[in-house]
Amino acid sequence: MSGSLSIDCERCIVLSVLPYNDGRRVVRVLTESIGTVALWVSEGRGKNRQVGHWHPGAMLELTGLTRKGSEGLVRFKSARRKFIPVSTMQDVRKGAIVFFLCELIGKLFPEESEHMEVFRLFWNTLEQVDQEQQVAWVHVFFIGELIRLLGIAPEASPRRGEDVLNLQTGEWTSQMGPMEDHLPAPLSHWFIDVTDGSRNPIACDAQNRKQLIQGQIRYLHHQMGGLREIKSYDVLEAVFN
């Protein structure tokens, strides 16, 4: 844990909320300039109560962030919404995507691991989820871009006939191994396409899309040192199936 902290104003995205007691919560957020931190949140009372601000995917602006020494939890003076996701609140599909992405980011990055490009990608994607009608591929494109931003994207296969992607090593082979560690064509080609920035929906059924997403998650697991299980993924798939 880093030392003292003092920031005048900071954008953040709520990742998770843990009720504590007596209207208080510990809220993990992804901030723009310092990465993931835990906030000490008091909901307030009466007309000042702000419980509606604190849910996964909330996009806020905080003022007066402080932490003394190794206290741990960050405190702040005020929080206000920067974007109200009206459509997301009313659409179970969009809500499932938001919860999935928040859990993924929350488990992927350690405390105070700053990555401004990832923050901006996440912020823009949450706006996109709310504003677009067709969202079945948004999380696939998000993970593809995330892999690129983290600098762990595999290169395209250098040789014809080697079209099986080894998810552990990022290398290509012509031999199919265990399904949990290998991605065959055409899934491997789609994996490269979305990592290279393609945003065109892929003509495939829901099962193939599911296998592609699972391949992306397993790739992150191998390349980022053991990504823990994303529990909200099963809900996401159930909603879209």
Phi, psi and omega in degrees: 000135179287175183275217184299155184219138176209113182226132183290314186209138185207132171281148178208162175236128180287130179259316182204158183227127179240108177301140180251277173195157172049048177075016179248150182218153169256118187242123175269131181229154169261117179263164184287321189250344182236000178087211184276130176221162177256129180258147170263113189243126171253126187291340183083181182224158177059224183289346178270000182292132186234038183299331182293343179288333197256083176214152180306131180094353178297135183249109191236163168240123180255146174237153175063046179285132179216151168209133181263118176055230182260030181304325177103287184280140180269136177252162183209162182272317184210158177220135175221149179291139173259342181205132180254112185276072185301312182295320180298322180293339185254356186236116184296329178295313180294320178298322179294321178297315182298314180297319179298312182295322179295318179293319179301309181295320181297327181268347184274324187250133175288168180303136175055041172258096188286136174206090186299323181295321177294318178302313183294322175299314181297313180301311181295324180292321178297321175295319180297316179304317183288327190268338183263155179273317181265110188237010186296339183250359185301315182290330176295313179295323179299312182295321177301314179292324178299315179300320179294315182295330180282353178076025183241014182291136176286153174281160176296154182301128183279345185229139177296138180096340175263088186235019174254122181267122175279114185287341178282319186254341186076013181260166183252148179211165176263353183254129178282127176255201178304136186300328182291345182238003182223145180237113182276169172290149359275359181302320181295324178292319178296322177304313180293319181302310184288333176287331178277359174108003178295135177239021179271125178306138183271135181281088178209167180276176183297327181294318178294321177298319178299316180295325178294314179297317178299322177296319178298316181294318179295324177297315177299320179302314182288320187276339185250019172078040171092058175301128181289163182303134176267098189293331182283353181296319181298322177295317179303311181294322179296321181294316185278343177272000000 
